[in-house]
Amino acid sequence: MNINNVELEADFLDADFMERYEAAAAEMQERANAAKERKWARSSDAMKEICAYINEFFDAVFGAGTAEKIFGGRNNVGDHFDAFEVIVAERSKVDARMNNTRNRYLQMQQGFQNRQQRRHQKK
């Protein structure tokens, strides 16, 4: 997966990767929910905090220094949201592919079970 010309390896089928991804996503969600209640004196403060959450997410998932490589130390909230959307979209694609595979497997199993039942009924 490429984000801002930085190649990242995101393997959503690897349990160790998913463990890091899920923990970082949960932490970011908790912090974002807590920030909803806060009254910001300046919009720039809110934007910097949002960027910090996303920076920490990328560093937690892909390793320290990843956010610096992706964003170059800038705090552009639009760039940060765009980057986060890339990884979320990639996760959604993998989830859809896995759901399709699981459904095909279940259909094959159901067909196999139906054949077995018909064979037993004929006896």
C-alpha positions as a printed NumPy array, in Angstrom:
array([[  0.   ,   0.   ,   0.   ],
       [  1.366,   3.415,  -0.912],
       [  0.594,   6.534,   1.119],
       [  2.204,   9.829,   0.107],
       [  4.898,   7.948,  -1.842],
       [  5.749,   5.798,   1.19 ],
       [  5.311,   2.068,   0.651],
       [  3.755,   0.327,   3.666],
       [  3.145,  -3.37 ,   4.142],
       [ -0.324,  -3.891,   5.569],
       [ -1.194,  -7.574,   5.942],
       [ -4.72 ,  -7.705,   7.322],
       [ -4.622, -11.5  ,   7.231],
       [ -1.647, -11.662,   9.596],
       [ -2.687, -11.971,  13.248],
       [  0.327, -10.017,  14.56 ],
       [ -0.313,  -7.122,  12.189],
       [ -4.025,  -7.118,  13.07 ],
       [ -3.197,  -7.067,  16.768],
       [ -1.18 ,  -3.857,  16.291],
       [ -3.811,  -2.378,  13.963],
       [ -6.739,  -3.108,  16.29 ],
       [ -4.936,  -1.812,  19.39 ],
       [ -3.869,   1.399,  17.636],
       [ -7.341,   1.942,  16.176],
       [ -8.996,   1.43 ,  19.575],
       [ -6.562,   3.851,  21.226],
       [ -7.153,   6.47 ,  18.552],
       [-10.936,   6.06 ,  18.853],
       [-10.795,   6.47 ,  22.64 ],
       [ -8.744,   9.646,  22.373],
       [-10.968,  11.052,  19.617],
       [-14.099,  10.383,  21.678],
       [-12.58 ,  12.112,  24.703],
       [-11.608,  15.093,  22.546],
       [-15.223,  15.549,  21.369],
       [-16.133,  16.936,  24.781],
       [-13.265,  19.392,  24.843],
       [-13.773,  23.047,  23.912],
       [-10.932,  24.252,  21.738],
       [ -9.688,  27.822,  22.072],
       [ -8.271,  27.641,  18.543],
       [ -9.061,  25.462,  15.564],
       [ -5.35 ,  24.944,  14.983],
       [ -5.054,  23.233,  18.388],
       [ -7.803,  20.764,  17.467],
       [ -6.195,  20.103,  14.086],
       [ -2.798,  19.446,  15.648],
       [ -4.312,  17.008,  18.113],
       [ -6.113,  15.122,  15.341],
       [ -2.844,  14.911,  13.413],
       [ -1.095,  13.637,  16.542],
       [ -3.671,  10.824,  16.933],
       [ -3.155,   9.738,  13.346],
       [  0.644,  10.033,  13.628],
       [  0.597,   7.799,  16.694],
       [ -1.657,   5.329,  14.904],
       [  0.744,   4.962,  11.963],
       [  3.776,   4.691,  14.246],
       [  2.062,   2.043,  16.398],
       [  0.984,  -0.032,  13.406],
       [  3.986,   0.325,  11.076],
       [  6.822,   1.263,  13.436],
       [  8.339,   4.398,  14.945],
       [  9.11 ,   7.109,  12.411],
       [  6.461,   6.033,   9.896],
       [  4.334,   9.15 ,  10.43 ],
       [  7.381,  11.36 ,   9.85 ],
       [  8.041,   9.576,   6.554],
       [  4.423,   9.925,   5.448],
       [  3.716,  13.481,   6.568],
       [  7.16 ,  15.036,   6.797],
       [  6.399,  16.686,  10.128],
       [  3.483,  18.661,   8.682],
       [  0.17 ,  18.94 ,  10.497],
       [ -2.217,  19.131,   7.553],
       [ -5.386,  17.518,   8.848],
       [ -6.66 ,  16.852,   5.312],
       [ -3.514,  14.904,   4.419],
       [ -3.804,  12.965,   7.666],
       [ -7.45 ,  12.067,   7.05 ],
       [ -6.658,  11.054,   3.467],
       [ -3.854,   8.772,   4.641],
       [ -6.038,   7.2  ,   7.301],
       [ -8.803,   6.633,   4.744],
       [ -6.351,   4.705,   2.543],
       [ -5.652,   2.153,   5.265],
       [ -9.323,   1.891,   6.246],
       [-10.294,   1.313,   2.59 ],
       [ -7.61 ,  -1.362,   2.26 ],
       [ -8.955,  -3.102,   5.363],
       [-12.483,  -2.978,   3.921],
       [-11.299,  -4.576,   0.661],
       [ -9.639,  -7.42 ,   2.543],
       [-12.718,  -7.907,   4.74 ],
       [-14.966,  -8.086,   1.661],
       [-12.646, -10.594,  -0.019],
       [-12.58 , -12.754,   3.11 ],
       [-16.379, -12.608,   3.452],
       [-16.752, -13.748,  -0.167],
       [-14.303, -16.597,   0.39 ],
       [-16.057, -17.653,   3.59 ],
       [-19.467, -17.546,   1.872],
       [-18.228, -19.693,  -1.028],
       [-16.776, -22.189,   1.444],
       [-20.033, -22.311,   3.411],
       [-22.013, -22.834,   0.203],
       [-19.711, -25.688,  -0.801],
       [-20.099, -27.235,   2.654],
       [-23.883, -26.87 ,   2.482],
       [-23.924, -28.559,  -0.927],
       [-21.777, -31.395,   0.413],
       [-24.074, -31.842,   3.422],
       [-27.159, -31.83 ,   1.179],
       [-25.641, -34.582,  -1.009],
       [-24.857, -36.644,   2.074],
       [-28.406, -36.226,   3.373],
       [-29.908, -37.283,   0.034],
       [-27.676, -40.368,  -0.051],
       [-28.747, -41.374,   3.454],
       [-32.435, -40.89 ,   2.568],
       [-32.128, -43.255,  -0.414],
       [-30.839, -46.117,   1.778]])
